[in-house]
Amino acid sequence: MRHARAPALAVAMALAAIAGSLGFLLALPSHARAYGEPVGMLLEPTYALPFPVFLKGGESPVDGKATSFPATLEASINLHVPLTSSLHELDQRDGFAHAFVFIPRVDLRHGLGTSFPIRTPGFYPTVRFQFFHQSHLRPNLRRRWLGELLVAHHSNGQDGCFYRDQIDPSNARCRFADGKERVGAPLNHVDGSFATNELGLRAGADFLLGAPESALSITSLFGLVLFRPTQGGIDPEIEALYGIGRVEAQLRVGKRVWSHSAARSEVGARLRIDARVGKRTIENPVGVLVDGFWSFETLRDWGPFVRAYWGGDYYNVRFDARSMILGLGMMWEA
């Protein structure tokens, strides 16, 4: 495998993908956005960071050692497919609404090199049932209670040994050469099997202050997600490293911007704190994420996006590495 000194090809491919997607979205009719506003409050956006800067936690494509700039592209594809939704019925009235959404999510990274995809991509299909209740507390103050039940499968599509130094001579059970167990040994980042099923519940509130075209939105969410080992995936001793569940808290602030001389848009930021919990000490349990965004309605909610992250790496089997990440790119919140 050859590795170029400059990541020109990877960057060009990323920019071409963003440009092509943007052109496709601009061609869509306005009614194609069937789900709408709650994406930013409850769901992850689709994003591409062509120039993510990993301050810590990456690996060199040459010698596998830690490096400060291991990647030229990070992307998360979150296509929100509303199976059923009554959100459009709320609009300005009080009452209940619901949405049932399927999300075939895929996470990708590409390293410094002509052909250096960082193994392995993450596959994260999710089904979410969401419910809302809206009340007008004052003429220009709306409160929405938010709730969500989610069922997900998170895996990397690999079937290799979980630990880097394990062998599987009989294709039946991975073990270390000396036959001893070493919980906490370096993980196999190339083809190590990683899989969990998830069942979670999240709840929170969203407040909208001001007129609809210029409202300030403040959203807070709290959640609990439980992990379950899957057949052929994480066995009990590996669960001791990853945990039995995750608690999370999130605060999102967005301000709608509208004028006759500018496109309708929303600018804002999000803070999210996750903590995996387990029966014993687990690897890098805490993650802190800060996103900044500016999405334009006339561009089908595309816009610039910046992400800063510190904590255990969220790229599936690499959770044993601690990462500090800063990236700048584009997002699609639809």
C-alpha positions in Angstrom: 0.0 0.0 0.0 1.4 3.4 -1.0 1.1 6.4 1.2 1.4 9.9 -0.3 3.1 12.7 1.4 0.2 14.9 0.9 -3.5 13.8 1.3 -4.5 15.5 -1.9 -6.6 12.7 -3.2 -8.5 12.0 0.0 -9.3 15.7 0.4 -10.4 16.0 -3.3 -12.7 13.0 -2.9 -14.2 14.4 0.3 -14.8 17.8 -1.3 -16.3 16.1 -4.4 -18.7 14.1 -2.2 -19.8 17.1 -0.3 -20.3 19.1 -3.5 -22.2 16.3 -5.2 -24.5 15.8 -2.1 -25.2 19.5 -1.9 -26.1 19.7 -5.6 -28.5 16.7 -5.2 -30.1 18.3 -2.1 -30.6 21.6 -3.9 -32.5 19.8 -6.6 -35.0 18.2 -4.1 -38.4 19.8 -3.8 -39.2 21.6 -0.5 -41.7 19.0 0.6 -39.0 16.3 0.6 -38.0 17.3 4.1 -40.6 15.2 5.8 -39.0 15.1 9.3 -37.8 18.7 9.9 -36.8 20.7 13.0 -36.4 18.0 15.8 -33.3 16.6 14.0 -31.1 19.1 15.8 -32.7 18.4 19.2 -32.7 14.6 19.3 -30.7 13.2 16.4 -27.1 13.4 15.2 -26.5 15.3 12.0 -24.8 14.0 8.9 -21.4 15.6 8.7 -18.0 15.5 6.9 -14.9 16.9 8.3 -12.3 17.0 5.5 -9.6 18.4 7.7 -9.9 16.8 11.2 -6.9 17.5 13.4 -6.4 14.7 16.0 -4.4 16.3 18.8 -3.9 12.9 20.4 -4.9 9.3 20.0 -4.3 8.7 16.3 -2.0 6.2 14.6 0.6 6.7 11.8 -0.1 4.8 8.6 3.6 4.0 8.4 4.6 2.6 11.7 1.4 2.4 13.7 2.7 4.8 16.4 0.8 7.7 17.9 0.7 10.8 15.8 -0.9 14.3 16.0 -2.4 14.3 12.4 -3.5 10.8 11.5 -6.6 11.5 9.5 -7.7 13.7 6.6 -11.4 12.8 6.6 -14.0 11.9 9.2 -17.6 11.5 8.2 -20.8 10.2 9.8 -23.7 9.5 7.5 -27.0 9.7 9.3 -30.0 9.4 7.0 -33.1 10.0 9.0 -35.9 8.0 7.4 -39.3 8.9 9.0 -41.5 5.8 8.9 -44.3 7.8 10.4 -44.5 11.3 11.8 -47.2 13.8 13.1 -44.8 16.6 13.9 -46.1 18.8 11.1 -49.5 18.8 12.9 -48.1 20.7 15.9 -46.9 23.9 14.1 -48.2 26.7 16.4 -50.8 24.7 18.3 -50.5 22.9 21.7 -50.7 19.1 22.0 -48.9 15.8 21.4 -47.0 14.6 18.4 -44.8 11.6 17.6 -42.3 10.3 15.1 -41.0 6.8 14.3 -37.6 7.1 12.6 -35.1 4.6 11.1 -31.4 5.7 10.7 -28.9 3.5 8.8 -25.8 5.3 10.2 -22.3 4.7 9.0 -19.1 6.2 10.5 -15.9 6.6 8.4 -12.3 7.8 8.7 -9.5 8.1 6.2 -5.8 8.6 7.1 -2.9 10.4 5.7 -2.2 8.6 2.5 -3.4 7.9 -1.0 -5.2 4.7 0.2 -5.4 4.5 3.9 -9.0 4.0 5.2 -8.8 3.7 9.0 -10.2 0.4 10.0 -12.8 -0.3 10.6 -15.9 1.7 9.6 -18.7 1.7 12.2 -22.2 0.5 11.4 -25.0 1.8 13.7 -28.5 1.2 12.4 -31.1 2.6 14.8 -34.8 2.7 15.2 -36.2 5.6 17.3 -39.7 6.2 18.6 -40.0 9.9 19.7 -42.8 11.8 21.3 -43.4 15.5 22.0 -45.8 17.7 23.9 -46.0 21.4 23.1 -47.4 24.1 25.3 -47.6 27.9 24.7 -46.6 29.4 28.1 -46.7 32.9 26.7 -47.3 34.4 23.3 -43.6 34.2 22.4 -42.6 31.3 24.7 -43.2 27.6 23.8 -42.1 24.6 25.8 -41.8 21.1 24.3 -41.3 18.0 26.4 -39.2 15.5 24.5 -39.0 11.7 24.9 -37.3 9.0 22.9 -37.0 5.2 23.0 -34.2 3.8 20.9 -33.1 0.3 19.7 -29.8 0.1 18.0 -27.1 -2.3 16.8 -23.5 -1.0 16.9 -20.7 -3.0 15.2 -17.7 -2.8 12.9 -18.5 -5.8 10.7 -15.3 -7.7 11.7 -14.8 -11.2 13.1 -11.1 -11.2 14.1 -9.8 -11.6 17.7 -10.7 -8.7 20.0 -7.2 -8.4 21.4 -4.2 -7.6 19.2 -2.0 -10.4 20.4 -4.6 -13.2 20.5 -4.6 -16.1 18.1 -7.5 -18.3 16.9 -5.9 -21.6 15.7 -9.1 -23.6 15.6 -11.4 -20.8 14.4 -13.4 -21.5 17.5 -12.1 -19.3 20.3 -9.5 -16.6 20.4 -6.8 -17.0 23.1 -3.3 -15.7 24.0 -0.4 -18.0 23.0 0.4 -18.9 26.6 -3.3 -19.7 27.3 -3.6 -17.0 30.0 -6.3 -14.3 30.0 -5.2 -10.6 29.8 -8.2 -8.4 30.2 -7.0 -4.9 29.3 -4.4 -5.9 26.8 -4.1 -3.8 23.6 -7.1 -4.2 21.3 -7.1 -5.4 17.7 -7.8 -2.2 15.7 -7.5 -3.8 12.3 -10.1 -6.6 12.3 -11.1 -7.1 15.9 -14.8 -8.0 16.4 -16.9 -5.4 18.1 -20.7 -5.5 18.4 -23.3 -4.5 20.9 -27.1 -4.1 20.9 -28.4 -1.0 22.6 -31.7 -0.2 24.3 -32.1 3.4 25.5 -34.4 6.1 26.8 -33.9 9.8 26.6 -36.0 12.7 27.9 -35.7 16.5 28.1 -37.3 19.8 27.3 -37.0 22.4 24.6 -37.8 26.1 25.0 -38.4 28.4 22.1 -38.3 32.1 22.9 -39.4 34.8 20.5 -41.2 34.9 17.1 -40.9 31.7 15.1 -38.7 33.3 12.4 -36.1 34.5 15.0 -36.7 32.2 17.9 -34.0 31.2 20.4 -34.1 27.4 21.1 -32.7 25.9 24.3 -32.8 22.2 24.6 -31.6 19.9 27.4 -31.6 16.1 27.3 -30.7 13.3 29.6 -30.5 9.7 28.7 -29.6 6.1 29.7 -28.5 3.5 27.1 -27.9 -0.2 28.1 -25.5 -2.4 26.1 -26.1 -6.1 25.5 -23.4 -8.6 24.4 -24.2 -10.2 21.0 -23.5 -13.7 19.7 -20.1 -13.6 18.1 -19.4 -10.1 19.4 -18.5 -8.8 22.8 -18.2 -11.6 25.4 -18.3 -11.0 29.2 -14.7 -10.2 29.8 -14.7 -7.6 27.0 -17.9 -6.1 28.4 -15.8 -5.4 31.5 -13.7 -3.0 29.3 -16.5 -1.3 27.4 -19.2 -1.2 30.1 -22.8 -2.3 30.5 -24.3 1.1 29.6 -24.0 4.8 29.0 -25.4 7.9 30.6 -25.5 11.1 28.7 -26.4 14.8 29.1 -26.8 17.3 26.4 -27.4 21.1 26.1 -28.1 22.6 22.7 -28.7 26.3 21.9 -29.8 27.6 18.5 -30.8 31.0 17.2 -32.8 31.4 14.0 -31.6 34.1 11.8 -33.9 35.7 9.1 -33.7 38.9 7.0 -34.9 39.9 3.6 -31.3 40.2 2.4 -30.0 36.9 3.8 -31.0 33.2 3.8 -33.1 31.8 6.6 -30.7 29.9 8.9 -29.9 28.7 12.4 -26.6 29.2 14.2 -25.8 27.5 17.4 -23.8 25.1 19.5 -24.1 21.8 21.4 -22.4 20.4 24.5 -22.7 16.7 25.2 -21.2 14.6 28.0 -21.2 10.8 27.8 -20.0 8.4 30.5 -19.9 4.6 30.0 -20.6 2.7 33.2 -19.6 -0.9 34.1 -19.2 -3.4 36.9 -15.4 -2.8 37.0 -13.0 -0.1 35.9 -13.6 0.4 32.2 -11.5 2.0 29.4 -11.7 5.8 28.9 -15.4 6.0 30.1 -16.0 9.8 29.7 -16.3 11.8 26.5 -17.0 15.6 26.2 -18.1 16.9 22.8 -18.7 20.5 21.6 -20.2 21.2 18.2 -20.8 24.5 16.5 -23.0 24.9 13.4 -24.6 27.3 11.0 -27.3 25.5 8.9 -29.2 27.2 6.0 -32.8 26.3 5.2 -32.4 27.4 1.6 -29.5 24.8 1.3 -31.7 22.0 2.8 -30.1 22.6 6.2 -26.5 22.3 5.0 -23.9 24.5 6.5 -20.4 24.8 8.1 -19.7 22.6 11.1 -16.9 22.5 13.7 -16.4 19.7 16.3 -14.1 19.5 19.3 -13.9 16.3 21.4 -12.0 14.9 24.3 -12.3 11.4 25.8 -12.4 7.8 24.8 -12.4 7.4 21.0 -16.0 6.9 19.7 -14.8 5.0 16.6 -16.1 1.6 17.6 -13.3 -0.8 18.6 -10.8 2.1 19.2 -12.6 3.0 22.4 -9.5 2.0 24.4 -7.6 5.0 22.9 -8.0 8.5 24.4 -8.5 11.1 21.7 -8.5 14.9 21.5 -10.1 15.9 18.2 -10.7 19.2 16.4 -12.3 19.3 13.0 -13.9 21.7 10.5 -16.2 20.7 7.7 -19.9 20.6 6.6 -23.0 19.2 8.1 -26.5 18.3 7.0 -29.2 18.5 9.7 -32.1 16.7 8.0 
